[in-house]
């Protein structure tokens, strides 16, 4: 079904006809109704578009006309088509991975010679996240750290999505031991209460 509006005349590409919804009524020059001739992208030849209403043709003409002429000129000169450059994320993903890596590994292996409560908390959060169905949705709250020499007991409440996407709250207890020789934490206990 055609939309009411001006259409190109099938017999003459410089004439437009008005469709009122039942029949074509008037004919005018393309310039008089605000239409411009269309060009075939492959050949660069002018051609009418019989089924496209005025509004769509005008939008098409405004942004495509210069590109069509340039494509026709390139083809006539035997030049290859221009290479399309896709806009991507650039180096953002690499920088983001480096920052995340430093953040995670910095928390797992503190630069000091002994463990810390903050380091133990970060390591326990990582251990807990490995047990969750959706680690990315984990939100830690009510975290408590108790230090006993080189041993750290961390209790935390975690809100995370289950297999069905519903947020579930669970309580966890984690106990890690700082090893001076390897400068890493070792998991001693991890349980869900």
KOLKOL-272688 format. One record per atom (N, C-alpha, C): atom name; y, z, x. Coordinates in steps of 0.001 Angstrom, whole numbers, plus 524288, in hexadecimal, padded with zeros to 5 digits. Atoms other than C-alpha are relative to their C-alpha. Layout:
REM KOLKOL-272688
ATOM   atom      py      pz      px
ATOM     CA       Y       Z       X
...
REM end
This chain:
REM KOLKOL-272688
ATOM   atom      py      pz      px
ATOM      N   7FB64   80000   8034E
ATOM     CA   80000   80000   80000
ATOM      C   804D3   80000   80376
ATOM      N   7FB38   80078   7FCEC
ATOM     CA   80D2A   7FC37   8055D
ATOM      C   80408   80407   7FE50
ATOM      N   7FB98   7FC83   800FD
ATOM     CA   818B5   8054C   80672
ATOM      C   804B5   7FCC5   7FE73
ATOM      N   7FB41   802C7   8019B
ATOM     CA   82547   8015E   7FFC3
ATOM      C   803A7   7FF99   804AA
ATOM      N   7FC7C   800BD   7FB9D
ATOM     CA   82E61   7FB89   809EC
ATOM      C   8003F   7FA57   801BC
ATOM      N   7FF51   80541   7FDE3
ATOM     CA   831F5   7EFB7   81220
ATOM      C   7FB64   7FEA4   8037D
ATOM      N   80460   801ED   7FCDF
ATOM     CA   8270D   7E78E   8182C
ATOM      C   80177   7FABA   8024F
ATOM      N   7FF39   80528   7FDB4
ATOM     CA   826A5   7DBE2   8210B
ATOM      C   7FD98   7FBE6   7FC72
ATOM      N   80201   80465   80308
ATOM     CA   824C9   7CED7   81A4C
ATOM      C   7FBAE   7FD5C   8032E
ATOM      N   80478   8025C   7FD45
ATOM     CA   81797   7C8D4   81DBE
ATOM      C   8011B   7FA63   801AA
ATOM      N   7FEE6   8057E   7FEC4
ATOM     CA   81D6B   7BB2A   81DFB
ATOM      C   80430   7FF67   80420
ATOM      N   7FB8C   80074   7FC69
ATOM     CA   829A6   7BDE0   825FB
ATOM      C   80110   80549   80293
ATOM      N   7FF65   7FAF4   7FD65
ATOM     CA   82AA5   7C8A7   83058
ATOM      C   80594   8020D   8003D
ATOM      N   7FA9A   7FE16   7FFED
ATOM     CA   8397F   7C98D   82F19
ATOM      C   801D7   801C3   7FA9C
ATOM      N   7FE9F   7FEA3   80567
ATOM     CA   83953   7CC68   8205A
ATOM      C   7FCFF   804FA   7FE77
ATOM      N   8027F   7FB52   80219
ATOM     CA   8366F   7D969   8199E
ATOM      C   7FFDE   7FF9F   7FA12
ATOM      N   80086   7FFE9   805B1
ATOM     CA   8319B   7DB3D   80BA7
ATOM      C   7FFB5   805A0   7FE34
ATOM      N   8001A   7FAB9   8021F
ATOM     CA   83368   7E74A   80313
ATOM      C   7FB78   80080   7FC29
ATOM      N   8046E   7FEE2   8036E
ATOM     CA   82703   7ECAF   7FCAA
ATOM      C   80183   8049C   7FC8C
ATOM      N   7FE63   7FBD5   80396
ATOM     CA   82A17   7F4C4   7F072
ATOM      C   7FB65   80334   7FE00
ATOM      N   804B4   7FD39   801AB
ATOM     CA   81C2F   7F9B4   7EEA2
ATOM      C   7FC72   7FC96   7FCBE
ATOM      N   80330   8039F   8031C
ATOM     CA   81794   7EE60   7E60D
ATOM      C   80064   7FA69   801FC
ATOM      N   7FF57   8055D   7FE11
ATOM     CA   81D4A   7E1ED   7EBD8
ATOM      C   80495   7FFCB   803D9
ATOM      N   7FBA9   800E5   7FC71
ATOM     CA   82676   7DC9D   7F63B
ATOM      C   80498   7FDE7   7FCE1
ATOM      N   7FB72   80182   80318
ATOM     CA   83441   7DB4D   7F0BC
ATOM      C   803E9   7FCB8   80303
ATOM      N   7FBAD   8028D   7FD3F
ATOM     CA   83E95   7D7A4   7FAA7
ATOM      C   7FE5D   7FE7F   8057D
ATOM      N   800BA   8015F   7FA83
ATOM     CA   83EFE   7D10F   807C1
ATOM      C   8054B   80028   802AC
ATOM      N   7FB34   7FFBF   7FCE4
ATOM     CA   8492B   7D389   81248
ATOM      C   7FE8C   7FF19   805B0
ATOM      N   800D1   8006E   7FA5D
ATOM     CA   84AE7   7D143   820AF
ATOM      C   7FE7E   80563   8022C
ATOM      N   801A8   7FB0F   7FD9D
ATOM     CA   84480   7DBAC   82957
ATOM      C   804A6   8035A   8019B
ATOM      N   7FB63   7FD30   7FE1A
ATOM     CA   851C2   7DF4F   82F02
ATOM      C   802C5   802CE   7FB80
ATOM      N   7FD47   7FDC7   80482
ATOM     CA   85751   7E203   82168
ATOM      C   7FD6A   80501   7FDFC
ATOM      N   802BD   7FB52   801F5
ATOM     CA   84CE4   7EC40   81E3B
ATOM      C   7FEBC   803CF   80469
ATOM      N   800C6   7FC5D   7FBA1
ATOM     CA   84CA5   7F29B   82BBF
ATOM      C   7FAE5   7FF4C   802E5
ATOM      N   804DE   8010C   7FD33
ATOM     CA   83FEB   7EC96   8309C
ATOM      C   8010C   7FC6B   8049A
ATOM      N   7FFBA   8038A   7FB8D
ATOM     CA   83DF6   7E5E9   83D93
ATOM      C   7FAAF   7FD8D   800B8
ATOM      N   8050A   8028C   7FF2D
ATOM     CA   8335B   7DC4F   84171
ATOM      C   7FC84   80352   80396
ATOM      N   803C7   7FD4F   7FCB2
ATOM     CA   82702   7E220   8475C
ATOM      C   7FDD4   7FC25   80400
ATOM      N   80219   8034E   7FBEB
ATOM     CA   820C7   7DD21   853BB
ATOM      C   7FA5C   8018E   80105
ATOM      N   80578   7FF0D   7FEB3
ATOM     CA   8125F   7DB9B   856FB
ATOM      C   7FFC0   801EA   805A0
ATOM      N   80027   7FDA6   7FACB
ATOM     CA   80F4D   7E445   862B3
ATOM      C   7FD1D   7FC86   803EE
ATOM      N   80313   80345   7FC7A
ATOM     CA   80551   7DAC0   86861
ATOM      C   802EA   7FB0B   801A0
ATOM      N   7FD9C   8051A   7FED4
ATOM     CA   80D08   7CE16   8675B
ATOM      C   805E2   8003D   80086
ATOM      N   7FA51   7FFB7   7FFE6
ATOM     CA   81B06   7D2B8   865F5
ATOM      C   80286   7FCB3   7FBC3
ATOM      N   7FE04   80354   8042C
ATOM     CA   81C57   7C9B0   85A22
ATOM      C   801B7   8034F   7FB59
ATOM      N   7FE15   7FD56   804A9
ATOM     CA   8241D   7CDD2   84E3A
ATOM      C   7FC1E   7FF1A   7FB93
ATOM      N   8035C   800A2   80482
ATOM     CA   81B9E   7D061   8423E
ATOM      C   80193   803E2   7FBC0
ATOM      N   7FEBC   7FC64   80443
ATOM     CA   81D88   7D67E   834D1
ATOM      C   7FB82   803CE   7FF0D
ATOM      N   803E5   7FC2E   80193
ATOM     CA   8166B   7E2A1   8304F
ATOM      C   80045   80047   7FA11
ATOM      N   7FFB7   800CA   805A4
ATOM     CA   8131F   7E01B   82212
ATOM      C   7FF0F   804FA   7FCDC
ATOM      N   80186   7FB76   8031A
ATOM     CA   80DE3   7ED4D   81DF3
ATOM      C   802BE   8050C   80177
ATOM      N   7FD73   7FB29   7FE54
ATOM     CA   816B8   7F71D   824C2
ATOM      C   80545   80093   7FD46
ATOM      N   7FAF2   7FF4D   80295
ATOM     CA   82207   7FCE5   81CE0
ATOM      C   80470   8008A   803E5
ATOM      N   7FB58   80010   7FCBE
ATOM     CA   82FE5   7FCF3   82218
ATOM      C   80062   804A5   803A8
ATOM      N   7FF57   7FB56   7FCCD
ATOM     CA   83053   80AFA   826E5
ATOM      C   7FC75   7FFF8   804BD
ATOM      N   803AE   8000F   7FBAB
ATOM     CA   82423   8097D   82F30
ATOM      C   80171   7FBCA   803EF
ATOM      N   7FE95   80442   7FC86
ATOM     CA   828CC   7FC83   834AB
ATOM      C   804B7   80189   80353
ATOM      N   7FB5D   7FE8C   7FD11
ATOM     CA   835F3   8020A   83881
ATOM      C   7FEA4   803E0   8044A
ATOM      N   80198   7FC42   7FBF0
ATOM     CA   82FCE   80D85   83FB2
ATOM      C   7FD1A   7FD25   8044B
ATOM      N   802F1   802FA   7FC30
ATOM     CA   82672   80422   8463F
ATOM      C   803AE   7FCD7   8036E
ATOM      N   7FC67   80346   7FD0B
ATOM     CA   83169   7FB01   84A28
ATOM      C   80340   80325   803D3
ATOM      N   7FC77   7FD08   7FCB1
ATOM     CA   83A18   8059C   84FA0
ATOM      C   7FD87   801B3   80518
ATOM      N   8021C   7FE2F   7FB0C
ATOM     CA   8308A   80ACD   8599F
ATOM      C   7FC6F   7FC30   802A4
ATOM      N   803C1   80397   7FDB7
ATOM     CA   82768   7FF76   85BCC
ATOM      C   8025C   7FAD3   801BA
ATOM      N   7FDE1   8052D   7FEFF
ATOM     CA   83058   7F394   85C5C
ATOM      C   800D0   7FEEA   805D0
ATOM      N   7FEFA   800F6   7FA7E
ATOM     CA   834A6   7F519   86A8F
ATOM      C   7FAEB   7FFEE   80328
ATOM      N   8050A   80004   7FD42
ATOM     CA   826BC   7F845   86EF0
ATOM      C   7FD16   7FAE2   7FF26
ATOM      N   802AE   804EC   8011C
ATOM     CA   82164   7EC2D   86837
ATOM      C   80269   7FB89   80321
ATOM      N   7FD6E   80422   7FCFC
ATOM     CA   82B80   7E376   86EAF
ATOM      C   7FE9F   80072   805CA
ATOM      N   8015F   7FF27   7FA81
ATOM     CA   828A4   7E999   87BFA
ATOM      C   7FA55   7FE62   80101
ATOM      N   8057B   80184   7FF62
ATOM     CA   819EC   7E7A7   879F3
ATOM      C   7FF70   7FA0F   7FFFE
ATOM      N   80037   805BB   80035
ATOM     CA   81C0A   7D95E   87645
ATOM      C   8022D   7FDA7   8050A
ATOM      N   7FDC5   801EB   7FB23
ATOM     CA   824B3   7D747   8824D
ATOM      C   7FC2D   800A9   80479
ATOM      N   803D2   7FF07   7FBCF
ATOM     CA   81A7B   7DD85   88B3E
ATOM      C   7FB74   7FC2A   7FFB3
ATOM      N   8046A   80386   800A4
ATOM     CA   80F9D   7D53F   88581
ATOM      C   8017D   7FA73   80195
ATOM      N   7FE3B   80549   7FE98
ATOM     CA   81796   7C8B3   886F7
ATOM      C   8009F   7FF75   805E7
ATOM      N   7FF4D   80027   7FA59
ATOM     CA   81A7F   7CC33   8952C
ATOM      C   7FAE9   800EE   802F0
ATOM      N   8050C   7FF0C   7FD81
ATOM     CA   80C2A   7CF50   897BC
ATOM      C   7FF96   8055A   8029C
ATOM      N   8001B   7FAB7   7FDBB
ATOM     CA   80F19   7DD7F   89B2D
ATOM      C   7FBF4   80353   7FD27
ATOM      N   803B5   7FC87   802A5
ATOM     CA   80501   7E7F7   89875
ATOM      C   802F5   803CA   7FC6C
ATOM      N   7FD62   7FC36   8036D
ATOM     CA   807ED   7F198   88D77
ATOM      C   80153   804F3   8030F
ATOM      N   7FE88   7FB41   7FD2B
ATOM     CA   80EC5   7FE13   891BE
ATOM      C   7FBCE   80431   7FF81
ATOM      N   803CD   7FBCB   7FFFA
ATOM     CA   8064A   80983   89564
ATOM      C   8021D   8047E   7FCAD
ATOM      N   7FE53   7FBC0   80366
ATOM     CA   806E4   8142E   88B19
ATOM      C   7FF05   80521   802CF
ATOM      N   8007A   7FADC   7FD8B
ATOM     CA   8097E   8217E   890E1
ATOM      C   7FF49   80405   7FBBF
ATOM      N   8010D   7FBE2   803C9
ATOM     CA   803B2   82CA1   88959
ATOM      C   80268   8050B   801F4
ATOM      N   7FDB9   7FB02   7FE98
ATOM     CA   80B1A   8393B   8892A
ATOM      C   7FBB7   8041A   7FFA4
ATOM      N   803F9   7FBF1   7FFE8
ATOM     CA   801F9   84418   88D0B
ATOM      C   80269   80543   8012C
ATOM      N   7FE33   7FABC   7FECC
ATOM     CA   802DE   85228   890BA
ATOM      C   801B2   80081   805AD
ATOM      N   7FE74   7FFBE   7FA80
ATOM     CA   80522   84EE1   89EF7
ATOM      C   7FCC7   80400   802ED
ATOM      N   802CC   7FC1B   7FCE0
ATOM     CA   801B3   859CE   8A849
ATOM      C   8000F   80560   7FD71
ATOM      N   7FFD1   7FAF3   802B0
ATOM     CA   803C2   8648C   89E28
ATOM      C   7FAAE   802B1   7FFBA
ATOM      N   8050C   7FD4B   80043
ATOM     CA   7F512   86736   89C38
ATOM      C   7FE5A   8024F   80540
ATOM      N   80189   7FE0C   7FADE
ATOM     CA   7F2F8   868C5   8AAD6
ATOM      C   80315   804EC   80159
ATOM      N   7FCBC   7FB6C   7FEF1
ATOM     CA   7FE64   87224   8AC54
ATOM      C   7FE4A   80495   7FC96
ATOM      N   801B1   7FBD3   80387
ATOM     CA   7F9D1   879D3   8A069
ATOM      C   7FAE5   80269   801E0
ATOM      N   804F9   7FDEF   7FDFF
ATOM     CA   7EC07   87B12   8A604
ATOM      C   800D0   80349   804E6
ATOM      N   7FEF4   7FCF7   7FB43
ATOM     CA   7F168   87FC8   8B30B
ATOM      C   80250   8054C   7FE9C
ATOM      N   7FD99   7FB0F   8019A
ATOM     CA   7F9DB   88A16   8AC6E
ATOM      C   7FBF7   80392   7FD77
ATOM      N   80412   7FCDB   8028C
ATOM     CA   7EE83   88E98   8A3E8
ATOM      C   7FC1F   8020A   80408
ATOM      N   803A2   7FE5B   7FBE4
ATOM     CA   7E58F   88EF4   8AFBF
ATOM      C   8021E   80488   80331
ATOM      N   7FDA6   7FBB9   7FD02
ATOM     CA   7EEF1   89765   8B795
ATOM      C   80056   804FA   7FCC1
ATOM      N   7FF9A   7FB76   8036B
ATOM     CA   7F0E6   8A045   8ABE3
ATOM      C   7FAB3   802A5   7FF64
ATOM      N   80530   7FDBA   800D3
ATOM     CA   7E256   8A21D   8A94F
ATOM      C   7FDA9   8022F   80502
ATOM      N   80271   7FE32   7FB2F
ATOM     CA   7DDAA   8A309   8B744
ATOM      C   8033F   8042A   802AF
ATOM      N   7FCB3   7FBD5   7FDE6
ATOM     CA   7E944   8AB44   8BB34
ATOM      C   7FEC2   80527   7FD5F
ATOM      N   8015A   7FB3C   802D5
ATOM     CA   7E575   8B50D   8B0B0
ATOM      C   7FA83   801CE   80171
ATOM      N   8055C   7FE8C   7FEAE
ATOM     CA   7D71A   8B4A9   8B4A0
ATOM      C   7FF99   80216   80588
ATOM      N   80052   7FE6C   7FA84
ATOM     CA   7D972   8B647   8C313
ATOM      C   8055F   8019A   801EC
ATOM      N   7FAD5   7FE56   7FE3A
ATOM     CA   7E587   8BE46   8C5BC
ATOM      C   80065   7FFA9   805EC
ATOM      N   7FF3F   800B9   7FA68
ATOM     CA   7EB65   8BC3F   8D315
ATOM      C   7FFCD   80526   802FC
ATOM      N   80042   7FAFB   7FD47
ATOM     CA   7EB72   8CABE   8D5FA
ATOM      C   7FA69   8012B   8019D
ATOM      N   80528   7FEBE   7FDE4
ATOM     CA   7DFFE   8D0E9   8DD3B
ATOM      C   7FCB9   80332   7FC32
ATOM      N   80308   7FD02   803CA
ATOM     CA   7DBF7   8D90C   8D16C
ATOM      C   8011F   7FDFD   7FA89
ATOM      N   7FF66   801B7   80561
ATOM     CA   7DA35   8D6C1   8C2EA
ATOM      C   80479   802CE   7FD5B
ATOM      N   7FBD2   7FD98   802FE
ATOM     CA   7E447   8DA12   8B8B6
ATOM      C   7FE74   8000A   7FA47
ATOM      N   80116   7FFAF   80598
ATOM     CA   7E43E   8DDA6   8AA5D
ATOM      C   8014F   7FAD4   7FD52
ATOM      N   7FE79   80500   80254
ATOM     CA   7EB61   8D117   8A6E7
ATOM      C   7FC06   7FBBD   8014D
ATOM      N   803F6   803D5   7FE7C
ATOM     CA   7E17D   8C8FC   8AE9D
ATOM      C   7FAF4   800D4   7FD05
ATOM      N   804C5   7FEC6   802E4
ATOM     CA   7D611   8CFFC   8A819
ATOM      C   80088   7FE52   7FA4A
ATOM      N   7FF17   80193   80573
ATOM     CA   7DC16   8CDA7   89AAC
ATOM      C   7FF94   7FA1A   7FF67
ATOM      N   8002A   805BB   80048
ATOM     CA   7DDD5   8BF1B   89D61
ATOM      C   7FA72   7FDF3   8009D
ATOM      N   80565   801AE   7FF21
ATOM     CA   7CFE7   8BDB1   8A274
ATOM      C   7FCB4   8012F   7FB31
ATOM      N   802FE   7FEA2   804A7
ATOM     CA   7CA4B   8C4DD   896BA
ATOM      C   80156   7FC63   7FB70
ATOM      N   7FE88   803A3   80425
ATOM     CA   7D206   8BC23   88D87
ATOM      C   7FD32   7FAC6   800C2
ATOM      N   802CD   804E0   7FEF3
ATOM     CA   7CBE8   8B04D   8942B
ATOM      C   7FA38   80089   7FEA5
ATOM      N   8057C   7FF26   80141
ATOM     CA   7BE41   8B616   892FC
ATOM      C   7FF36   8001C   7FA13
ATOM      N   80071   7FFBA   805B6
ATOM     CA   7C088   8B8EB   88487
ATOM      C   800A4   7FA8B   7FDA4
ATOM      N   7FF17   8053F   8020E
ATOM     CA   7C5D4   8AB3A   88213
ATOM      C   7FB3B   7FC7E   8009C
ATOM      N   804B0   8033D   7FF43
ATOM     CA   7B946   8A542   8878D
ATOM      C   7FBF5   80101   7FBBD
ATOM      N   803BE   7FEA9   8041E
ATOM     CA   7B1BF   8AC17   87CA8
ATOM      C   801D9   7FE6B   7FA8E
ATOM      N   7FDD9   8015C   80519
ATOM     CA   7BA8D   8A76A   8718B
ATOM      C   7FEC8   7FA5C   7FE91
ATOM      N   800E3   80554   801E1
ATOM     CA   7B83D   89B51   8691C
ATOM      C   804C8   7FC91   80100
ATOM      N   7FB22   802E7   7FF39
ATOM     CA   7C68E   89746   86A6C
ATOM      C   8038B   80314   803A9
ATOM      N   7FCDD   7FCFF   7FC46
ATOM     CA   7CC5F   89CDE   876F6
ATOM      C   805DB   7FEDE   7FFB1
ATOM      N   7FA7A   80169   80033
ATOM     CA   7D92F   89591   8750A
ATOM      C   802EB   802F8   7FBB3
ATOM      N   7FD79   7FD43   80451
ATOM     CA   7DBCB   89D15   86874
ATOM      C   80046   805E4   800DC
ATOM      N   80044   7FA5D   7FF0B
ATOM     CA   7D9D4   8AA8A   86EBC
ATOM      C   80568   80272   8008B
ATOM      N   7FB31   7FCEC   7FF9D
ATOM     CA   7E4CB   8B45C   86CDF
ATOM      C   7FE5D   8059D   80111
ATOM      N   8017F   7FAB5   7FE69
ATOM     CA   7E321   8C140   8741C
ATOM      C   80431   803DD   7FE50
ATOM      N   7FC65   7FBDA   8017C
ATOM     CA   7E92B   8CDB8   86EE7
ATOM      C   7FD63   8053A   8011E
ATOM      N   801FE   7FAB0   7FF1E
ATOM     CA   7E781   8DC5A   8710A
ATOM      C   7FC80   8003A   804D8
ATOM      N   802FE   7FFF4   7FB2C
ATOM     CA   7E2D7   8DA6A   87EFE
ATOM      C   8011D   80514   802F2
ATOM      N   7FF85   7FB16   7FD23
ATOM     CA   7E033   8E6EF   88685
ATOM      C   7FCC7   7FF97   804FE
ATOM      N   802B7   80045   7FAF8
ATOM     CA   7DC7C   8E7C3   894FE
ATOM      C   7FFA5   80580   8024D
ATOM      N   800DA   7FAF6   7FD71
ATOM     CA   7D67A   8F3D6   89B59
ATOM      C   7FDE6   7FEE7   80578
ATOM      N   8017F   800E8   7FA8E
ATOM     CA   7D58D   8F3F4   8AA37
ATOM      C   7FCF2   804AF   80208
ATOM      N   80340   7FC00   7FD95
ATOM     CA   7CAA2   8FB9E   8B0FB
ATOM      C   7FEA1   7FE2F   80580
ATOM      N   800D0   801EF   7FAAC
ATOM     CA   7CBF9   8F87C   8BF81
ATOM      C   80051   7FA17   80006
ATOM      N   80049   805BD   80002
ATOM     CA   7C7A2   8EA4D   8C117
ATOM      C   7FDB6   7FDE5   7FAF4
ATOM      N   80231   80199   804FE
ATOM     CA   7C1FD   8E9FD   8B359
ATOM      C   80443   80050   7FBD0
ATOM      N   7FC1B   8004E   80429
ATOM     CA   7CA52   8E60C   8A7B0
ATOM      C   7FD29   7FF2B   7FAD6
ATOM      N   80232   80093   80543
ATOM     CA   7C690   8E7E5   89964
ATOM      C   80467   7FE14   7FC7A
ATOM      N   7FC17   80272   80356
ATOM     CA   7CE06   8DF04   89021
ATOM      C   7FDD9   7FFC4   7FA76
ATOM      N   80159   8008E   80587
ATOM     CA   7CD7D   8E04A   88155
ATOM      C   8044A   7FCC1   7FD78
ATOM      N   7FC31   8038A   8026A
ATOM     CA   7D3FA   8D5DF   8790C
ATOM      C   7FE4B   7FE86   7FA87
ATOM      N   800E4   80228   80532
ATOM     CA   7D530   8D11F   86B24
ATOM      C   80198   7FA47   80040
ATOM      N   7FF20   805A3   7FF8E
ATOM     CA   7D424   8C258   869FA
ATOM      C   7FFB4   7FD83   7FA9C
ATOM      N   80018   80343   804B0
ATOM     CA   7D7AE   8B974   85E99
ATOM      C   7FEF7   7FA71   801D5
ATOM      N   8015D   8055A   7FE73
ATOM     CA   7D110   8AC2D   85FEE
ATOM      C   7FD3A   7FD4D   7FB7C
ATOM      N   8028B   80305   8041F
ATOM     CA   7CBCD   8A148   85767
ATOM      C   7FA1E   80016   800BD
ATOM      N   805AB   8006A   7FFCB
ATOM     CA   7BD6A   8A133   853E8
ATOM      C   7FE7D   7FA43   7FF6F
ATOM      N   801E4   80568   80063
ATOM     CA   7B4FE   894F2   85222
ATOM      C   8025F   7FD0F   7FB70
ATOM      N   7FDCB   80280   8049D
ATOM     CA   7BB55   8925A   844EF
ATOM      C   805F1   7FFAA   8002A
ATOM      N   7FA5E   80045   7FF67
ATOM     CA   7C951   89399   849EB
ATOM      C   802E2   804B3   7FDCE
ATOM      N   7FD77   7FB51   80215
ATOM     CA   7CBE6   8A0D8   8439B
ATOM      C   80118   803CB   80478
ATOM      N   7FEA4   7FC29   7FBFC
ATOM     CA   7D2DA   8AB16   84BD3
ATOM      C   7FCD8   804FC   7FF10
ATOM      N   80334   7FB4A   8004A
ATOM     CA   7C9D0   8B69A   84E9A
ATOM      C   801DF   803CA   80431
ATOM      N   7FE6A   7FBED   7FC4B
ATOM     CA   7CD4A   8C37A   85545
ATOM      C   7FB1C   80299   8021D
ATOM      N   8046A   7FD50   7FD8A
ATOM     CA   7C3DC   8C99B   85EF9
ATOM      C   80207   80370   8046B
ATOM      N   7FEAB   7FC5E   7FBC5
ATOM     CA   7C440   8D4D2   868B3
ATOM      C   7FC3D   7FF24   80480
ATOM      N   80327   800FE   7FB58
ATOM     CA   7BF5C   8D316   87699
ATOM      C   800E2   80453   803FF
ATOM      N   7FFAF   7FC89   7FB7F
ATOM     CA   7BC74   8DBEE   8821D
ATOM      C   7FE16   7FCF6   804B2
ATOM      N   80150   802DD   7FB3E
ATOM     CA   7BC38   8D64F   88FBC
ATOM      C   800B0   803B4   8049F
ATOM      N   7FF89   7FCD1   7FB45
ATOM     CA   7B99A   8DD27   89CA5
ATOM      C   7FF3A   7FC67   804AA
ATOM      N   80049   8033C   7FB4B
ATOM     CA   7BC68   8D656   8A980
ATOM      C   800A8   8036F   804D0
ATOM      N   7FFB0   7FD29   7FB09
ATOM     CA   7BB21   8DAC8   8B78D
ATOM      C   8029C   7FC79   803FD
ATOM      N   7FD4A   802E9   7FBE7
ATOM     CA   7C463   8D687   8C260
ATOM      C   7FCC0   80028   804F2
ATOM      N   80305   80064   7FB2C
ATOM     CA   7BD23   8D1BD   8CE7D
ATOM      C   803D4   7FE92   8045E
ATOM      N   7FC46   800EC   7FBBD
ATOM     CA   7C57E   8D304   8DAE0
ATOM      C   7FE44   7FB8F   80392
ATOM      N   801F6   80400   7FC66
ATOM     CA   7BCB0   8CA0B   8E2E2
ATOM      C   80135   7FA7B   7FDF2
ATOM      N   7FF19   8053B   80230
ATOM     CA   7BDBA   8BE60   8D9B1
ATOM      C   8055F   7FF7B   7FD77
ATOM      N   7FAE7   7FFD9   80293
ATOM     CA   7CAF2   8C259   8D3FA
ATOM      C   7FFC4   7FD95   7FA8A
ATOM      N   800BE   801DF   8055A
ATOM     CA   7C5D1   8BF86   8C650
ATOM      C   7FDF6   80479   7FCAB
ATOM      N   80236   7FC51   803AD
ATOM     CA   7C21A   8C706   8BA34
ATOM      C   7FA7A   7FE51   7FE9C
ATOM      N   80559   80106   801A4
ATOM     CA   7B3C4   8C824   8B66F
ATOM      C   7FF53   80265   7FA93
ATOM      N   800D9   7FE13   8054C
ATOM     CA   7AFF3   8C983   8A825
ATOM      C   7FB79   803DC   80009
ATOM      N   80413   7FBF9   80047
ATOM     CA   7A854   8D60C   8A5E7
ATOM      C   7FE18   800A1   7FA67
ATOM      N   8016B   7FF39   80577
ATOM     CA   7A884   8D712   89702
ATOM      C   803B2   7FCE9   7FC98
ATOM      N   7FCCF   802C0   803D0
ATOM     CA   7AD23   8CE9D   88BCC
ATOM      C   7FD29   80065   7FAC5
ATOM      N   80285   7FF5C   8050B
ATOM     CA   7AA16   8D28A   87DE7
ATOM      C   803F6   7FFAB   7FB9B
ATOM      N   7FCBE   8005E   804B0
ATOM     CA   7AF5E   8CFDF   87073
ATOM      C   7FE93   8048A   7FC7D
ATOM      N   80105   7FB7F   8035E
ATOM     CA   7B0E6   8DBD2   867C3
ATOM      C   800F4   7FEA6   7FA6B
REM end
